[in-house]
Amino acid sequence: MALDNNKVAIRENSLLARLGAIRLREKRMALTFGSTIHLYNVSKEKFLHSSSWVCHELKHVEQYKRMGFWKFLWKYLAYSAKYGYHNNPLEIEAREAECDTGLLAKYSIDGRTNETTTA
């Protein structure tokens, strides 16, 4: 699965994100799969108004692009099994990127840039 561009899609009411929310016992969830951010129990508009959350998920998009789709998935699952979700090095990297507003300028989400996203 190639991730050739900087376009990111959002899928609301995603079953994939719902399963993640159940697994992590969270009320709402954003889960990135390739260049698509899957949302559960949060609207696209509300998600886009949280720059830290958007940057976190965009860092995952960047990780997919850097490693390749299948390698990222393998590493993510292996790290989660070994270290747990919160200590997964890919999650730590994403949390550290939550203030990286350069990610907002780099990616186009659903055909628009995120320059108006606020904290």
DATA-V851635 format. One record per pair of residues at least 6 apart in sequence whose C-alpha atoms are under 7 Angstrom apart, sorted by the first residue. I is the first residue (numbers start at 1). J is the second residue. If there is no record, write none. Layout:
BEGIN
i->I j->J
i->I j->J
END
This chain:
BEGIN
i->1 j->69
i->3 j->35
i->3 j->65
i->6 j->106
i->6 j->107
i->6 j->108
i->7 j->107
i->7 j->108
i->7 j->109
i->8 j->35
i->8 j->36
i->8 j->107
i->8 j->108
i->8 j->109
i->8 j->110
i->9 j->35
i->9 j->36
i->9 j->37
i->9 j->109
i->9 j->110
i->10 j->36
i->10 j->37
i->10 j->38
i->10 j->110
i->11 j->36
i->11 j->37
i->11 j->38
i->11 j->39
i->12 j->38
i->12 j->39
i->12 j->40
i->12 j->43
i->12 j->44
i->13 j->39
i->13 j->40
i->13 j->41
i->14 j->38
i->14 j->39
i->14 j->40
i->16 j->38
i->17 j->29
i->17 j->30
i->17 j->31
i->17 j->38
i->17 j->39
i->17 j->40
i->18 j->40
i->21 j->27
i->21 j->28
i->21 j->29
i->28 j->40
i->28 j->41
i->28 j->42
i->29 j->39
i->29 j->40
i->29 j->41
i->30 j->37
i->30 j->38
i->30 j->39
i->30 j->40
i->31 j->37
i->31 j->38
i->31 j->39
i->32 j->38
i->32 j->57
i->32 j->60
i->32 j->61
i->34 j->61
i->34 j->64
i->34 j->69
i->35 j->61
i->47 j->54
i->48 j->54
i->48 j->117
i->49 j->117
i->49 j->118
i->49 j->119
i->50 j->117
i->50 j->118
i->50 j->119
i->51 j->117
i->51 j->118
i->51 j->119
i->52 j->98
i->52 j->99
i->52 j->119
i->53 j->98
i->55 j->97
i->55 j->98
i->55 j->99
i->55 j->100
i->55 j->101
i->55 j->103
i->55 j->104
i->56 j->94
i->56 j->95
i->56 j->97
i->56 j->98
i->58 j->103
i->59 j->94
i->59 j->97
i->60 j->94
i->63 j->72
i->64 j->72
i->76 j->90
i->79 j->88
i->79 j->89
i->80 j->88
i->104 j->114
i->104 j->115
i->105 j->113
i->105 j->114
i->105 j->115
i->107 j->113
i->108 j->114
END
